[in-house]
């Protein structure tokens, strides 16, 4: 590894040699070579204390921004947080570098910083290590920084991974002008990573719990069978009625690993690819043995911590209404009668046929009168085609 120039201290080669020892000979040597000064240790302790009990991404950024900029002698800080639905990209928090990072998801895979740090998780790298001999000016990242009116010449960065949970986030500091980050700056940021990663993991857990609680609350108020999927088609929550219908209509081979029908996963992925979708519902339909399954996908307004979700309403409709009864009913009444045969509530019927509950009550009363039955139970027991 070549010498890493210092930020004007005149000892770039010697410091770099110490860093080589760390990389090739193990951490203990570097740990003895570099230590926090008492002032730096005080900043580190304050940051660690402020990270305890954080509840939002904003809390994390606020706790570390000024301290990391000072300790690493950087001009810019950006902290990225992984999307909880597993989709590509990071949600960035930064006071000054957002012009570069605002569309990061679109070009992350071509970013030389991402390309280098993803293969060495939880390790702080500098741009010399990332570029591996390439010219900085030849990279898309550099050109984008110029287009964003930023003079980002140097960087230290790391991606944060946590065991089986995978990517949690990332951190990058940037320097302007000709000054390089020193090995000491690099070591300093490396020493701060564990506290930052722990805080990110804790906040993401809180977000996930809160979000799932809100989804469960919302789904519990919906009649019938409902499921909530993320943009990649992964299940967040479902009602028991949804499980019954999925089990009835789909074989194990038809399902993804988490039990969602593969064709639903494909549908949601395709609609999510172009970014936040229009608030328009789409429907898939299955038919067999005189019954149909109507599945409606609606983008959810419940978006938190990078999660775009889809509400999936599943309605099974019987096509077995007695012919003599069907002939007595209007087309809208026949639609309502099909839902009645499945035991749907007035609200469920309203959702299925697209009208108000008050209108459903009128349809049901008219149906009962025309077919001469006195209750819903009697209608269900007598109304199926023999």
Secondary structure, DSSP 8 states (H G I E B T S, - for coil): ------SSSS-HHHHHHHHHHHHHH-HHHHHHH----HHHHHHHHHHHHHHTT--SHHHHHHHHHHHHHHHTT-SEEEEEEE-TT--SSEEEEESS-HHHHTTHHHHGGG-HHHHHHTTSTT--EEHHHHHTT--GGGSHHHHHHHHTT--EEEEEEEEEEEGGGEEEEEEEEEEETT----HHHHHHHHHHHHHHHHHHHHHHHHHHHHHHHHHHHHHHTS-SEEEEEETTS-EEEE-HHHHHHHHHH--GGGB-TTS-BHHHHHHHHHHHTTSS--S--EEEEEEETTEEEEEEEEE-S--BTTB-EEEEEEEEEE--B-HHHHTTS-HHHHHHHHHHHTT--HHHHHHHHTS-HHHHHHHHHHHHHHHT-SSHHHHHHHHB--
